Amino acid sequence: MKSLIVSCPRCQKKFNYYDSSFRPFCCEKCRLIDLGQWLNESYTVPVSKLTLEEAQQLEQLINEKNQNDEEDDKLH
Ligand SMILES: [Zn+2]
């Protein structure tokens, strides 16, 4: 098993790069937070490539994922 310890760009937690399915992030949550920030930034750009409907769908997806992650955390 390969091992490469890196820091998550989102939460700075150290993790094995090869263990994460969400690299360069340590977990799905960090990846989604990053995506969420990108989405928030896109809201402030007057000309957005996303339609409002698409943005809402994406936001809903992020909220659902966050809820799933919170349930995962309880199991750990
Ligand atoms: Zn992280």
N, CA, C, O and the ligand as a Tripos MOL2 file, in Angstrom:
@<TRIPOS>MOLECULE
protein
  305   303    77     0     0
PROTEIN
NO_CHARGES

@<TRIPOS>ATOM
      1 N           0.8440   -1.1990    0.0000 N.3       1 MET1
      2 CA          0.0000    0.0000    0.0000 C.3       1 MET1
      3 C           0.8790    1.2480    0.0000 C.2       1 MET1
      4 O           1.7490    1.4240    0.8520 O.2       1 MET1
      5 N           0.6230    2.0940   -0.9730 N.am      2 LYS2
      6 CA          1.3720    3.3520   -1.0320 C.3       2 LYS2
      7 C           0.9360    4.2760    0.0970 C.2       2 LYS2
      8 O          -0.2050    4.2440    0.5570 O.2       2 LYS2
      9 N           1.8700    5.0830    0.5160 N.am      3 SER3
     10 CA          1.5570    6.0290    1.5700 C.3       3 SER3
     11 C           2.1810    7.3750    1.2510 C.2       3 SER3
     12 O           3.3760    7.4840    0.9770 O.2       3 SER3
     13 N           1.3470    8.3840    1.2930 N.am      4 LEU4
     14 CA          1.8380    9.7390    1.0700 C.3       4 LEU4
     15 C           0.9950   10.6620    1.9470 C.2       4 LEU4
     16 O          -0.1830   10.8930    1.6730 O.2       4 LEU4
     17 N           1.6090   11.1820    2.9950 N.am      5 ILE5
     18 CA          0.8630   12.0280    3.9260 C.3       5 ILE5
     19 C           0.8850   13.4670    3.4270 C.2       5 ILE5
     20 O           1.9440   14.0700    3.2530 O.2       5 ILE5
     21 N          -0.3030   13.9930    3.2030 N.am      6 VAL6
     22 CA         -0.4250   15.3780    2.7450 C.3       6 VAL6
     23 C          -1.4290   16.0980    3.6460 C.2       6 VAL6
     24 O          -2.1670   15.4610    4.3970 O.2       6 VAL6
     25 N          -1.4500   17.4120    3.5650 N.am      7 SER7
     26 CA         -2.4190   18.2030    4.3220 C.3       7 SER7
     27 C          -3.5870   18.5690    3.4210 C.2       7 SER7
     28 O          -3.4040   18.9800    2.2750 O.2       7 SER7
     29 N          -4.7800   18.4120    3.9560 N.am      8 CYS8
     30 CA         -5.9690   18.8100    3.2090 C.3       8 CYS8
     31 C          -5.9340   20.3160    2.9730 C.2       8 CYS8
     32 O          -5.7140   21.0770    3.9160 O.2       8 CYS8
     33 N          -6.1450   20.7630    1.7390 N.am      9 PRO9
     34 CA         -6.1250   22.2070    1.4600 C.3       9 PRO9
     35 C          -7.2680   22.9540    2.1280 C.2       9 PRO9
     36 O          -7.2410   24.1810    2.2180 O.2       9 PRO9
     37 N          -8.2630   22.2290    2.5920 N.am     10 ARG10
     38 CA         -9.4560   22.8420    3.1820 C.3      10 ARG10
     39 C          -9.3200   22.9440    4.7140 C.2      10 ARG10
     40 O          -9.4690   24.0280    5.2770 O.2      10 ARG10
     41 N          -9.0400   21.8190    5.3800 N.am     11 CYS11
     42 CA         -9.0430   21.7970    6.8520 C.3      11 CYS11
     43 C          -7.6530   21.5530    7.4330 C.2      11 CYS11
     44 O          -7.4810   21.5260    8.6510 O.2      11 CYS11
     45 N          -6.6550   21.3730    6.5490 N.am     12 GLN12
     46 CA         -5.2500   21.1910    6.9690 C.3      12 GLN12
     47 C          -5.0040   19.8670    7.6800 C.2      12 GLN12
     48 O          -3.8930   19.6120    8.1450 O.2      12 GLN12
     49 N          -6.0140   19.0330    7.7670 N.am     13 LYS13
     50 CA         -5.8270   17.7300    8.4020 C.3      13 LYS13
     51 C          -4.8680   16.8880    7.5680 C.2      13 LYS13
     52 O          -4.9130   16.9220    6.3380 O.2      13 LYS13
     53 N          -4.0080   16.1390    8.2350 N.am     14 LYS14
     54 CA         -3.0850   15.2860    7.5100 C.3      14 LYS14
     55 C          -3.7500   13.9370    7.2050 C.2      14 LYS14
     56 O          -4.3930   13.3360    8.0650 O.2      14 LYS14
     57 N          -3.5830   13.4950    6.0000 N.am     15 PHE15
     58 CA         -4.1940   12.2250    5.6240 C.3      15 PHE15
     59 C          -3.3550   11.5560    4.5510 C.2      15 PHE15
     60 O          -2.4870   12.1790    3.9400 O.2      15 PHE15
     61 N          -3.6260   10.2850    4.3340 N.am     16 ASN16
     62 CA         -2.9210    9.5350    3.3010 C.3      16 ASN16
     63 C          -3.5640    9.8300    1.9490 C.2      16 ASN16
     64 O          -4.7260    9.5070    1.7040 O.2      16 ASN16
     65 N          -2.7830   10.4420    1.0990 N.am     17 TYR17
     66 CA         -3.2740   10.8570   -0.2200 C.3      17 TYR17
     67 C          -3.9450    9.7050   -0.9600 C.2      17 TYR17
     68 O          -4.9570    9.8990   -1.6340 O.2      17 TYR17
     69 N          -3.3860    8.5220   -0.8340 N.am     18 TYR18
     70 CA         -3.9150    7.3780   -1.5910 C.3      18 TYR18
     71 C          -5.1550    6.7620   -0.9480 C.2      18 TYR18
     72 O          -5.8460    5.9550   -1.5700 O.2      18 TYR18
     73 N          -5.4360    7.1490    0.3070 N.am     19 ASP19
     74 CA         -6.6150    6.6190    0.9920 C.3      19 ASP19
     75 C          -7.8770    7.3930    0.6630 C.2      19 ASP19
     76 O          -8.9860    6.8900    0.8430 O.2      19 ASP19
     77 N          -7.7100    8.6110    0.1820 N.am     20 SER20
     78 CA         -8.8670    9.4810   -0.0120 C.3      20 SER20
     79 C          -9.4110    9.3640   -1.4220 C.2      20 SER20
     80 O          -8.6650    9.4220   -2.3990 O.2      20 SER20
     81 N         -10.7230    9.1990   -1.5140 N.am     21 SER21
     82 CA        -11.3670    9.2010   -2.8240 C.3      21 SER21
     83 C         -11.6440   10.6160   -3.2750 C.2      21 SER21
     84 O         -12.1000   10.8450   -4.3950 O.2      21 SER21
     85 N         -11.3660   11.5730   -2.3920 N.am     22 PHE22
     86 CA        -11.7650   12.9540   -2.6570 C.3      22 PHE22
     87 C         -10.5490   13.8680   -2.7490 C.2      22 PHE22
     88 O         -10.6600   15.0830   -2.5780 O.2      22 PHE22
     89 N          -9.3850   13.2720   -3.0210 N.am     23 ARG23
     90 CA         -8.1780   14.0740   -3.1120 C.3      23 ARG23
     91 C          -8.3280   15.1610   -4.1720 C.2      23 ARG23
     92 O          -9.0170   14.9480   -5.1700 O.2      23 ARG23
     93 N          -7.7180   16.2880   -3.9850 N.am     24 PRO24
     94 CA         -6.7110   16.5370   -2.9330 C.3      24 PRO24
     95 C          -7.3000   16.8110   -1.5520 C.2      24 PRO24
     96 O          -6.5650   17.2110   -0.6490 O.2      24 PRO24
     97 N          -8.5960   16.6100   -1.3650 N.am     25 PHE25
     98 CA         -9.1850   16.8630   -0.0580 C.3      25 PHE25
     99 C          -9.2190   15.5780    0.7590 C.2      25 PHE25
    100 O          -9.1400   14.4790    0.2100 O.2      25 PHE25
    101 N          -9.3390   15.7290    2.1000 N.am     26 CYS26
    102 CA         -9.2760   14.5590    2.9760 C.3      26 CYS26
    103 C         -10.5840   13.7910    2.9510 C.2      26 CYS26
    104 O         -10.6040   12.5880    3.2130 O.2      26 CYS26
    105 N         -11.6830   14.4770    2.6370 N.am     27 CYS27
    106 CA        -12.9860   13.8360    2.7080 C.3      27 CYS27
    107 C         -13.9600   14.5450    1.7850 C.2      27 CYS27
    108 O         -13.6800   15.6170    1.2470 O.2      27 CYS27
    109 N         -15.1040   13.9170    1.6210 N.am     28 GLU28
    110 CA        -16.1050   14.4740    0.7210 C.3      28 GLU28
    111 C         -16.5760   15.8490    1.2060 C.2      28 GLU28
    112 O         -16.8400   16.7490    0.4090 O.2      28 GLU28
    113 N         -16.6740   15.9870    2.5290 N.am     29 LYS29
    114 CA        -17.1670   17.2410    3.0900 C.3      29 LYS29
    115 C         -16.2780   18.4100    2.6710 C.2      29 LYS29
    116 O         -16.7670   19.4580    2.2500 O.2      29 LYS29
    117 N         -14.9700   18.2130    2.7940 N.am     30 CYS30
    118 CA        -14.0450   19.2850    2.4310 C.3      30 CYS30
    119 C         -14.1650   19.6040    0.9400 C.2      30 CYS30
    120 O         -14.1120   20.7660    0.5390 O.2      30 CYS30
    121 N         -14.3230   18.5890    0.1490 N.am     31 ARG31
    122 CA        -14.4480   18.8240   -1.2810 C.3      31 ARG31
    123 C         -15.7110   19.6320   -1.5800 C.2      31 ARG31
    124 O         -15.7020   20.5320   -2.4190 O.2      31 ARG31
    125 N         -16.7990   19.2930   -0.8760 N.am     32 LEU32
    126 CA        -18.0660   19.9810   -1.1140 C.3      32 LEU32
    127 C         -18.0380   21.4060   -0.5780 C.2      32 LEU32
    128 O         -18.6160   22.3150   -1.1740 O.2      32 LEU32
    129 N         -17.3570   21.5930    0.5570 N.am     33 ILE33
    130 CA        -17.2260   22.9550    1.0890 C.3      33 ILE33
    131 C         -16.5000   23.8040    0.0660 C.2      33 ILE33
    132 O         -16.8670   24.9520   -0.1840 O.2      33 ILE33
    133 N         -15.4650   23.2230   -0.5220 N.am     34 ASP34
    134 CA        -14.7100   23.9530   -1.5270 C.3      34 ASP34
    135 C         -15.5940   24.2750   -2.7290 C.2      34 ASP34
    136 O         -15.5610   25.3830   -3.2630 O.2      34 ASP34
    137 N         -16.3820   23.2890   -3.1400 N.am     35 LEU35
    138 CA        -17.3150   23.4950   -4.2460 C.3      35 LEU35
    139 C         -18.3400   24.5630   -3.8790 C.2      35 LEU35
    140 O         -18.7020   25.4000   -4.7050 O.2      35 LEU35
    141 N         -18.8090   24.5240   -2.6190 N.am     36 GLY36
    142 CA        -19.7780   25.4970   -2.1450 C.3      36 GLY36
    143 C         -19.2220   26.9060   -2.1860 C.2      36 GLY36
    144 O         -19.9210   27.8530   -2.5470 O.2      36 GLY36
    145 N         -17.9590   27.0390   -1.8140 N.am     37 GLN37
    146 CA        -17.3390   28.3650   -1.8520 C.3      37 GLN37
    147 C         -17.2340   28.8570   -3.2720 C.2      37 GLN37
    148 O         -17.4730   30.0290   -3.5630 O.2      37 GLN37
    149 N         -16.8730   27.9440   -4.1550 N.am     38 TRP38
    150 CA        -16.7980   28.3090   -5.5620 C.3      38 TRP38
    151 C         -18.1700   28.7830   -6.0410 C.2      38 TRP38
    152 O         -18.2900   29.7440   -6.8000 O.2      38 TRP38
    153 N         -19.2000   28.0730   -5.5690 N.am     39 LEU39
    154 CA        -20.5660   28.4130   -5.9580 C.3      39 LEU39
    155 C         -20.9390   29.7850   -5.4150 C.2      39 LEU39
    156 O         -21.5310   30.5990   -6.1240 O.2      39 LEU39
    157 N         -20.5930   30.0400   -4.1580 N.am     40 ASN40
    158 CA        -20.8950   31.3450   -3.5670 C.3      40 ASN40
    159 C         -20.2150   32.4620   -4.3400 C.2      40 ASN40
    160 O         -20.8030   33.5150   -4.5880 O.2      40 ASN40
    161 N         -18.9760   32.2180   -4.7150 N.am     41 GLU41
    162 CA        -18.2590   33.2290   -5.4790 C.3      41 GLU41
    163 C         -18.9470   33.4760   -6.8160 C.2      41 GLU41
    164 O         -18.9890   34.6000   -7.3160 O.2      41 GLU41
    165 N         -19.4830   32.4030   -7.3790 N.am     42 SER42
    166 CA        -20.1220   32.5430   -8.6970 C.3      42 SER42
    167 C         -21.3860   33.3930   -8.5880 C.2      42 SER42
    168 O         -21.7980   34.0350   -9.5550 O.2      42 SER42
    169 N         -22.0090   33.3920   -7.3790 N.am     43 TYR43
    170 CA        -23.2020   34.2080   -7.1910 C.3      43 TYR43
    171 C         -22.8770   35.6970   -7.3040 C.2      43 TYR43
    172 O         -23.6990   36.5000   -7.7440 O.2      43 TYR43
    173 N         -21.6560   36.0430   -6.8940 N.am     44 THR44
    174 CA        -21.2950   37.4580   -6.8690 C.3      44 THR44
    175 C         -20.8400   37.9430   -8.2330 C.2      44 THR44
    176 O         -20.6690   39.1420   -8.4510 O.2      44 THR44
    177 N         -20.6440   36.9960   -9.1580 N.am     45 VAL45
    178 CA        -20.2590   37.3900  -10.5040 C.3      45 VAL45
    179 C         -21.5260   37.6850  -11.3010 C.2      45 VAL45
    180 O         -22.3870   36.8140  -11.4340 O.2      45 VAL45
    181 N         -21.6500   38.8920  -11.8290 N.am     46 PRO46
    182 CA        -22.8890   39.2880  -12.5350 C.3      46 PRO46
    183 C         -23.2460   38.3320  -13.6730 C.2      46 PRO46
    184 O         -24.3970   37.9140  -13.8010 O.2      46 PRO46
    185 N         -22.2730   37.9950  -14.4840 N.am     47 VAL47
    186 CA        -22.5520   37.0850  -15.5900 C.3      47 VAL47
    187 C         -22.1080   35.6830  -15.1880 C.2      47 VAL47
    188 O         -20.9250   35.3490  -15.2400 O.2      47 VAL47
    189 N         -23.0940   34.8650  -14.7820 N.am     48 SER48
    190 CA        -22.7910   33.5090  -14.3590 C.3      48 SER48
    191 C         -23.2080   32.5270  -15.4410 C.2      48 SER48
    192 O         -24.2340   32.6910  -16.1000 O.2      48 SER48
    193 N         -22.3920   31.5160  -15.6000 N.am     49 LYS49
    194 CA        -22.7330   30.5050  -16.6040 C.3      49 LYS49
    195 C         -23.8420   29.5840  -16.1160 C.2      49 LYS49
    196 O         -24.5160   28.9240  -16.9060 O.2      49 LYS49
    197 N         -24.0210   29.5540  -14.7740 N.am     50 LEU50
    198 CA        -25.0840   28.7330  -14.2160 C.3      50 LEU50
    199 C         -26.4030   29.4970  -14.2660 C.2      50 LEU50
    200 O         -26.4530   30.6860  -13.9540 O.2      50 LEU50
    201 N         -27.4490   28.8170  -14.6530 N.am     51 THR51
    202 CA        -28.7700   29.4210  -14.4990 C.3      51 THR51
    203 C         -29.1510   29.3350  -13.0310 C.2      51 THR51
    204 O         -28.5700   28.5530  -12.2790 O.2      51 THR51
    205 N         -30.1250   30.1360  -12.6240 N.am     52 LEU52
    206 CA        -30.5690   30.1110  -11.2280 C.3      52 LEU52
    207 C         -31.0350   28.7070  -10.8490 C.2      52 LEU52
    208 O         -30.7770   28.2260   -9.7450 O.2      52 LEU52
    209 N         -31.7160   28.0730  -11.7740 N.am     53 GLU53
    210 CA        -32.2270   26.7290  -11.5140 C.3      53 GLU53
    211 C         -31.0840   25.7380  -11.2940 C.2      53 GLU53
    212 O         -31.1350   24.9110  -10.3840 O.2      53 GLU53
    213 N         -30.0690   25.8310  -12.1250 N.am     54 GLU54
    214 CA        -28.9070   24.9500  -11.9800 C.3      54 GLU54
    215 C         -28.1890   25.1990  -10.6670 C.2      54 GLU54
    216 O         -27.7550   24.2620   -9.9970 O.2      54 GLU54
    217 N         -28.0670   26.4570  -10.3070 N.am     55 ALA55
    218 CA        -27.3950   26.8130   -9.0640 C.3      55 ALA55
    219 C         -28.1630   26.2630   -7.8670 C.2      55 ALA55
    220 O         -27.5670   25.7660   -6.9120 O.2      55 ALA55
    221 N         -29.4820   26.3560   -7.9260 N.am     56 GLN56
    222 CA        -30.2980   25.8460   -6.8240 C.3      56 GLN56
    223 C         -30.1840   24.3350   -6.7090 C.2      56 GLN56
    224 O         -30.1240   23.7880   -5.6070 O.2      56 GLN56
    225 N         -30.1530   23.6660   -7.8570 N.am     57 GLN57
    226 CA        -29.9980   22.2050   -7.8470 C.3      57 GLN57
    227 C         -28.6730   21.8160   -7.2140 C.2      57 GLN57
    228 O         -28.5990   20.8750   -6.4240 O.2      57 GLN57
    229 N         -27.6320   22.5500   -7.5710 N.am     58 LEU58
    230 CA        -26.3000   22.2620   -7.0490 C.3      58 LEU58
    231 C         -26.2490   22.5260   -5.5470 C.2      58 LEU58
    232 O         -25.6450   21.7720   -4.7840 O.2      58 LEU58
    233 N         -26.8990   23.6160   -5.1440 N.am     59 GLU59
    234 CA        -26.9240   23.9600   -3.7240 C.3      59 GLU59
    235 C         -27.6650   22.8910   -2.9280 C.2      59 GLU59
    236 O         -27.2500   22.5150   -1.8320 O.2      59 GLU59
    237 N         -28.7570   22.4120   -3.4930 N.am     60 GLN60
    238 CA        -29.5320   21.3620   -2.8310 C.3      60 GLN60
    239 C         -28.6970   20.0990   -2.6890 C.2      60 GLN60
    240 O         -28.7320   19.4240   -1.6600 O.2      60 GLN60
    241 N         -27.9430   19.7930   -3.7440 N.am     61 LEU61
    242 CA        -27.0750   18.6240   -3.7340 C.3      61 LEU61
    243 C         -26.0440   18.7470   -2.6170 C.2      61 LEU61
    244 O         -25.7760   17.7830   -1.8990 O.2      61 LEU61
    245 N         -25.4710   19.9350   -2.4770 N.am     62 ILE62
    246 CA        -24.4670   20.1670   -1.4370 C.3      62 ILE62
    247 C         -25.0900   20.0050   -0.0590 C.2      62 ILE62
    248 O         -24.4870   19.4040    0.8300 O.2      62 ILE62
    249 N         -26.2930   20.5380    0.1230 N.am     63 ASN63
    250 CA        -26.9690   20.4170    1.4220 C.3      63 ASN63
    251 C         -27.2330   18.9570    1.7590 C.2      63 ASN63
    252 O         -27.0400   18.5320    2.8980 O.2      63 ASN63
    253 N         -27.6720   18.1990    0.7770 N.am     64 GLU64
    254 CA        -27.9300   16.7730    1.0060 C.3      64 GLU64
    255 C         -26.6510   16.0570    1.3830 C.2      64 GLU64
    256 O         -26.6400   15.2290    2.2940 O.2      64 GLU64
    257 N         -25.5760   16.3730    0.6860 N.am     65 LYS65
    258 CA        -24.2920   15.7320    0.9680 C.3      65 LYS65
    259 C         -23.8200   16.0730    2.3700 C.2      65 LYS65
    260 O         -23.2980   15.2120    3.0770 O.2      65 LYS65
    261 N         -24.0000   17.3230    2.7760 N.am     66 ASN66
    262 CA        -23.5750   17.7360    4.1090 C.3      66 ASN66
    263 C         -24.3500   16.9840    5.1790 C.2      66 ASN66
    264 O         -23.7870   16.5910    6.2000 O.2      66 ASN66
    265 N         -25.6310   16.7870    4.9470 N.am     67 GLN67
    266 CA        -26.4410   16.0430    5.9080 C.3      67 GLN67
    267 C         -25.9630   14.6070    6.0160 C.2      67 GLN67
    268 O         -25.8770   14.0500    7.1100 O.2      67 GLN67
    269 N         -25.6530   14.0140    4.8740 N.am     68 ASN68
    270 CA        -25.1460   12.6430    4.8760 C.3      68 ASN68
    271 C         -23.8440   12.5540    5.6510 C.2      68 ASN68
    272 O         -23.6200   11.6020    6.3980 O.2      68 ASN68
    273 N         -22.9920   13.5450    5.4720 N.am     69 ASP69
    274 CA        -21.7070   13.5430    6.1510 C.3      69 ASP69
    275 C         -21.8760   13.6420    7.6550 C.2      69 ASP69
    276 O         -21.1380   13.0150    8.4150 O.2      69 ASP69
    277 N         -22.8650   14.4430    8.0850 N.am     70 GLU70
    278 CA        -23.0780   14.5750    9.5130 C.3      70 GLU70
    279 C         -23.5010   13.2450   10.1140 C.2      70 GLU70
    280 O         -23.1050   12.9110   11.2310 O.2      70 GLU70
    281 N         -24.2970   12.4910    9.3840 N.am     71 GLU71
    282 CA        -24.6890   11.1690    9.8580 C.3      71 GLU71
    283 C         -23.4940   10.2410    9.8870 C.2      71 GLU71
    284 O         -23.3700    9.4130   10.7900 O.2      71 GLU71
    285 N         -22.6140   10.3700    8.9090 N.am     72 ASP72
    286 CA        -21.3970    9.5630    8.8990 C.3      72 ASP72
    287 C         -20.5540    9.8420   10.1300 C.2      72 ASP72
    288 O         -19.9880    8.9320   10.7350 O.2      72 ASP72
    289 N         -20.4780   11.1240   10.4910 N.am     73 ASP73
    290 CA        -19.6330   11.5200   11.6160 C.3      73 ASP73
    291 C         -20.0920   10.8480   12.9080 C.2      73 ASP73
    292 O         -19.2710   10.5020   13.7570 O.2      73 ASP73
    293 N         -21.4090   10.6660   13.0540 N.am     74 LYS74
    294 CA        -21.9230   10.0520   14.2690 C.3      74 LYS74
    295 C         -21.4590    8.6010   14.4080 C.2      74 LYS74
    296 O         -21.2900    8.0840   15.5120 O.2      74 LYS74
    297 N         -21.2590    7.9690   13.2630 N.am     75 LEU75
    298 CA        -20.8580    6.5650   13.2710 C.3      75 LEU75
    299 C         -19.4030    6.3900   13.6860 C.2      75 LEU75
    300 O         -19.0240    5.3350   14.1970 O.2      75 LEU75
    301 N         -18.5880    7.4160   13.4700 N.am     76 HIS76
    302 CA        -17.1630    7.2790   13.7250 C.3      76 HIS76
    303 C         -16.8490    7.4240   15.2070 C.2      76 HIS76
    304 O         -15.6860    7.3360   15.6030 O.2      76 HIS76
    305 ZN        -10.2200   18.2160    4.9860 Zn       77 ZN77
@<TRIPOS>BOND
     1     1     2 1
     2     2     3 1
     3     3     4 2
     4     3     5 am
     5     5     6 1
     6     6     7 1
     7     7     8 2
     8     7     9 am
     9     9    10 1
    10    10    11 1
    11    11    12 2
    12    11    13 am
    13    13    14 1
    14    14    15 1
    15    15    16 2
    16    15    17 am
    17    17    18 1
    18    18    19 1
    19    19    20 2
    20    19    21 am
    21    21    22 1
    22    22    23 1
    23    23    24 2
    24    23    25 am
    25    25    26 1
    26    26    27 1
    27    27    28 2
    28    27    29 am
    29    29    30 1
    30    30    31 1
    31    31    32 2
    32    31    33 am
    33    33    34 1
    34    34    35 1
    35    35    36 2
    36    35    37 am
    37    37    38 1
    38    38    39 1
    39    39    40 2
    40    39    41 am
    41    41    42 1
    42    42    43 1
    43    43    44 2
    44    43    45 am
    45    45    46 1
    46    46    47 1
    47    47    48 2
    48    47    49 am
    49    49    50 1
    50    50    51 1
    51    51    52 2
    52    51    53 am
    53    53    54 1
    54    54    55 1
    55    55    56 2
    56    55    57 am
    57    57    58 1
    58    58    59 1
    59    59    60 2
    60    59    61 am
    61    61    62 1
    62    62    63 1
    63    63    64 2
    64    63    65 am
    65    65    66 1
    66    66    67 1
    67    67    68 2
    68    67    69 am
    69    69    70 1
    70    70    71 1
    71    71    72 2
    72    71    73 am
    73    73    74 1
    74    74    75 1
    75    75    76 2
    76    75    77 am
    77    77    78 1
    78    78    79 1
    79    79    80 2
    80    79    81 am
    81    81    82 1
    82    82    83 1
    83    83    84 2
    84    83    85 am
    85    85    86 1
    86    86    87 1
    87    87    88 2
    88    87    89 am
    89    89    90 1
    90    90    91 1
    91    91    92 2
    92    91    93 am
    93    93    94 1
    94    94    95 1
    95    95    96 2
    96    95    97 am
    97    97    98 1
    98    98    99 1
    99    99   100 2
   100    99   101 am
   101   101   102 1
   102   102   103 1
   103   103   104 2
   104   103   105 am
   105   105   106 1
   106   106   107 1
   107   107   108 2
   108   107   109 am
   109   109   110 1
   110   110   111 1
   111   111   112 2
   112   111   113 am
   113   113   114 1
   114   114   115 1
   115   115   116 2
   116   115   117 am
   117   117   118 1
   118   118   119 1
   119   119   120 2
   120   119   121 am
   121   121   122 1
   122   122   123 1
   123   123   124 2
   124   123   125 am
   125   125   126 1
   126   126   127 1
   127   127   128 2
   128   127   129 am
   129   129   130 1
   130   130   131 1
   131   131   132 2
   132   131   133 am
   133   133   134 1
   134   134   135 1
   135   135   136 2
   136   135   137 am
   137   137   138 1
   138   138   139 1
   139   139   140 2
   140   139   141 am
   141   141   142 1
   142   142   143 1
   143   143   144 2
   144   143   145 am
   145   145   146 1
   146   146   147 1
   147   147   148 2
   148   147   149 am
   149   149   150 1
   150   150   151 1
   151   151   152 2
   152   151   153 am
   153   153   154 1
   154   154   155 1
   155   155   156 2
   156   155   157 am
   157   157   158 1
   158   158   159 1
   159   159   160 2
   160   159   161 am
   161   161   162 1
   162   162   163 1
   163   163   164 2
   164   163   165 am
   165   165   166 1
   166   166   167 1
   167   167   168 2
   168   167   169 am
   169   169   170 1
   170   170   171 1
   171   171   172 2
   172   171   173 am
   173   173   174 1
   174   174   175 1
   175   175   176 2
   176   175   177 am
   177   177   178 1
   178   178   179 1
   179   179   180 2
   180   179   181 am
   181   181   182 1
   182   182   183 1
   183   183   184 2
   184   183   185 am
   185   185   186 1
   186   186   187 1
   187   187   188 2
   188   187   189 am
   189   189   190 1
   190   190   191 1
   191   191   192 2
   192   191   193 am
   193   193   194 1
   194   194   195 1
   195   195   196 2
   196   195   197 am
   197   197   198 1
   198   198   199 1
   199   199   200 2
   200   199   201 am
   201   201   202 1
   202   202   203 1
   203   203   204 2
   204   203   205 am
   205   205   206 1
   206   206   207 1
   207   207   208 2
   208   207   209 am
   209   209   210 1
   210   210   211 1
   211   211   212 2
   212   211   213 am
   213   213   214 1
   214   214   215 1
   215   215   216 2
   216   215   217 am
   217   217   218 1
   218   218   219 1
   219   219   220 2
   220   219   221 am
   221   221   222 1
   222   222   223 1
   223   223   224 2
   224   223   225 am
   225   225   226 1
   226   226   227 1
   227   227   228 2
   228   227   229 am
   229   229   230 1
   230   230   231 1
   231   231   232 2
   232   231   233 am
   233   233   234 1
   234   234   235 1
   235   235   236 2
   236   235   237 am
   237   237   238 1
   238   238   239 1
   239   239   240 2
   240   239   241 am
   241   241   242 1
   242   242   243 1
   243   243   244 2
   244   243   245 am
   245   245   246 1
   246   246   247 1
   247   247   248 2
   248   247   249 am
   249   249   250 1
   250   250   251 1
   251   251   252 2
   252   251   253 am
   253   253   254 1
   254   254   255 1
   255   255   256 2
   256   255   257 am
   257   257   258 1
   258   258   259 1
   259   259   260 2
   260   259   261 am
   261   261   262 1
   262   262   263 1
   263   263   264 2
   264   263   265 am
   265   265   266 1
   266   266   267 1
   267   267   268 2
   268   267   269 am
   269   269   270 1
   270   270   271 1
   271   271   272 2
   272   271   273 am
   273   273   274 1
   274   274   275 1
   275   275   276 2
   276   275   277 am
   277   277   278 1
   278   278   279 1
   279   279   280 2
   280   279   281 am
   281   281   282 1
   282   282   283 1
   283   283   284 2
   284   283   285 am
   285   285   286 1
   286   286   287 1
   287   287   288 2
   288   287   289 am
   289   289   290 1
   290   290   291 1
   291   291   292 2
   292   291   293 am
   293   293   294 1
   294   294   295 1
   295   295   296 2
   296   295   297 am
   297   297   298 1
   298   298   299 1
   299   299   300 2
   300   299   301 am
   301   301   302 1
   302   302   303 1
   303   303   304 2
@<TRIPOS>SUBSTRUCTURE
     1 MET1         2 RESIDUE 1 A MET
     2 LYS2         6 RESIDUE 1 A LYS
     3 SER3        10 RESIDUE 1 A SER
     4 LEU4        14 RESIDUE 1 A LEU
     5 ILE5        18 RESIDUE 1 A ILE
     6 VAL6        22 RESIDUE 1 A VAL
     7 SER7        26 RESIDUE 1 A SER
     8 CYS8        30 RESIDUE 1 A CYS
     9 PRO9        34 RESIDUE 1 A PRO
    10 ARG10       38 RESIDUE 1 A ARG
    11 CYS11       42 RESIDUE 1 A CYS
    12 GLN12       46 RESIDUE 1 A GLN
    13 LYS13       50 RESIDUE 1 A LYS
    14 LYS14       54 RESIDUE 1 A LYS
    15 PHE15       58 RESIDUE 1 A PHE
    16 ASN16       62 RESIDUE 1 A ASN
    17 TYR17       66 RESIDUE 1 A TYR
    18 TYR18       70 RESIDUE 1 A TYR
    19 ASP19       74 RESIDUE 1 A ASP
    20 SER20       78 RESIDUE 1 A SER
    21 SER21       82 RESIDUE 1 A SER
    22 PHE22       86 RESIDUE 1 A PHE
    23 ARG23       90 RESIDUE 1 A ARG
    24 PRO24       94 RESIDUE 1 A PRO
    25 PHE25       98 RESIDUE 1 A PHE
    26 CYS26      102 RESIDUE 1 A CYS
    27 CYS27      106 RESIDUE 1 A CYS
    28 GLU28      110 RESIDUE 1 A GLU
    29 LYS29      114 RESIDUE 1 A LYS
    30 CYS30      118 RESIDUE 1 A CYS
    31 ARG31      122 RESIDUE 1 A ARG
    32 LEU32      126 RESIDUE 1 A LEU
    33 ILE33      130 RESIDUE 1 A ILE
    34 ASP34      134 RESIDUE 1 A ASP
    35 LEU35      138 RESIDUE 1 A LEU
    36 GLY36      142 RESIDUE 1 A GLY
    37 GLN37      146 RESIDUE 1 A GLN
    38 TRP38      150 RESIDUE 1 A TRP
    39 LEU39      154 RESIDUE 1 A LEU
    40 ASN40      158 RESIDUE 1 A ASN
    41 GLU41      162 RESIDUE 1 A GLU
    42 SER42      166 RESIDUE 1 A SER
    43 TYR43      170 RESIDUE 1 A TYR
    44 THR44      174 RESIDUE 1 A THR
    45 VAL45      178 RESIDUE 1 A VAL
    46 PRO46      182 RESIDUE 1 A PRO
    47 VAL47      186 RESIDUE 1 A VAL
    48 SER48      190 RESIDUE 1 A SER
    49 LYS49      194 RESIDUE 1 A LYS
    50 LEU50      198 RESIDUE 1 A LEU
    51 THR51      202 RESIDUE 1 A THR
    52 LEU52      206 RESIDUE 1 A LEU
    53 GLU53      210 RESIDUE 1 A GLU
    54 GLU54      214 RESIDUE 1 A GLU
    55 ALA55      218 RESIDUE 1 A ALA
    56 GLN56      222 RESIDUE 1 A GLN
    57 GLN57      226 RESIDUE 1 A GLN
    58 LEU58      230 RESIDUE 1 A LEU
    59 GLU59      234 RESIDUE 1 A GLU
    60 GLN60      238 RESIDUE 1 A GLN
    61 LEU61      242 RESIDUE 1 A LEU
    62 ILE62      246 RESIDUE 1 A ILE
    63 ASN63      250 RESIDUE 1 A ASN
    64 GLU64      254 RESIDUE 1 A GLU
    65 LYS65      258 RESIDUE 1 A LYS
    66 ASN66      262 RESIDUE 1 A ASN
    67 GLN67      266 RESIDUE 1 A GLN
    68 ASN68      270 RESIDUE 1 A ASN
    69 ASP69      274 RESIDUE 1 A ASP
    70 GLU70      278 RESIDUE 1 A GLU
    71 GLU71      282 RESIDUE 1 A GLU
    72 ASP72      286 RESIDUE 1 A ASP
    73 ASP73      290 RESIDUE 1 A ASP
    74 LYS74      294 RESIDUE 1 A LYS
    75 LEU75      298 RESIDUE 1 A LEU
    76 HIS76      302 RESIDUE 1 A HIS
    77 ZN77       305 GROUP 0 **** ****
